[in-house]
């Protein structure tokens, strides 16, 4: 049995990860760039998409101040690993919506993706939805069309969030995920987009991919983290 499939081990590791993330966030020296774009969305309230690449999931709670931003839920895959992440981020105030389009079983893939879309649209009527548009299996920094579709159907703004910290542990996962270390330098960079009138799905996806990668690269430039 894989350790993350054991609910006791999973719960313990999720608690440890949540506590570690909170400790790191409190001790990192953060630089914020173009946060006024996010502040305007937070002040307005309502639906919003919080978007970052999958490799920066462990940094993501640092970008959403629960004391003044609208409540947020995270769209997380149906895998056992996804359940572990869901339990960790829930401890930091971000309950999960479970869904994925990566399941090898086509019936389960369709059911999971449809339910995630339905639940995501429901959440966007009242608050924010955090989403990694290259997850849960990549390829890294390649945006699937689920995010633009959610923006088109809901009318919610998309906040592209570049997250970085140094020093950090870079895991050997498909996305080379970052795990923060304390007492370092961090950066959060923002960009804002809306689904354009008469927008083309492929063109919007390509444009949004570039913009999300750009804010992440800018955050890495601020912290001095090497790009991979």
HUWO-V441045 format. One record per pair of residues at least 12 apart in sequence whose ideal C-beta (glycine too) atoms are under 6 Angstrom apart, sorted by sequence separation. I is the first residue (numbers start at 1). J is the second residue. D is the distance in whole Angstrom. If there is no record, write none. Layout:
# HUWO-V441045
I;J;D
I;J;D
This chain:
# HUWO-V441045
100;112;5
101;113;4
168;180;6
99;112;5
168;181;6
133;147;4
167;181;5
74;89;5
165;180;5
99;115;6
131;147;6
99;116;2
167;184;5
166;184;5
165;184;5
166;185;5
74;94;5
76;96;4
78;98;5
191;211;5
165;186;4
72;94;6
73;95;5
74;96;5
75;97;5
76;98;6
78;100;5
97;119;5
77;100;4
164;187;5
73;97;5
191;215;5
45;70;5
163;188;6
42;68;6
189;215;4
42;69;4
66;93;5
162;189;4
189;218;5
120;150;6
124;154;4
189;219;5
61;92;5
160;191;4
124;156;5
187;219;4
121;154;6
159;192;6
78;112;5
102;136;6
102;137;5
140;175;5
157;192;6
158;193;5
187;222;4
100;136;6
138;174;5
187;223;5
25;62;5
157;194;5
185;223;5
152;195;5
151;195;4
75;120;6
73;123;5
160;211;5
160;212;5
176;228;5
148;201;6
162;215;3
162;216;4
72;127;6
160;215;5
164;219;4
71;127;4
72;128;4
73;129;6
74;130;4
75;131;5
145;201;6
148;204;5
162;218;6
163;219;6
164;220;5
70;127;5
148;205;5
162;219;4
166;223;4
70;128;5
72;130;6
165;223;6
166;224;5
77;136;4
164;223;4
166;225;5
145;205;6
164;225;5
143;205;5
143;209;4
14;84;6
18;88;5
17;88;4
141;213;6
14;87;4
18;91;4
10;84;5
14;88;4
18;92;6
5;80;5
4;80;5
4;81;6
47;124;4
50;128;5
54;132;4
4;84;5
48;128;4
49;129;6
50;130;4
51;131;6
54;134;5
53;134;6
54;135;4
53;141;6
63;161;5
59;163;4
47;154;6
49;156;5
51;158;6
56;163;4
48;156;6
47;156;4
48;157;6
49;158;4
50;159;5
51;160;5
52;161;5
52;163;6
41;157;6
55;175;4
38;159;6
54;175;5
55;176;6
58;179;5
59;180;6
55;177;5
55;178;6
63;188;5
28;165;6
38;190;5
37;190;5
27;182;4
35;190;6
37;192;4
24;180;4
27;183;5
28;184;6
29;185;5
30;186;5
31;187;5
32;188;5
33;189;4
34;190;4
24;182;5
28;186;4
23;182;6
53;216;6
31;222;5
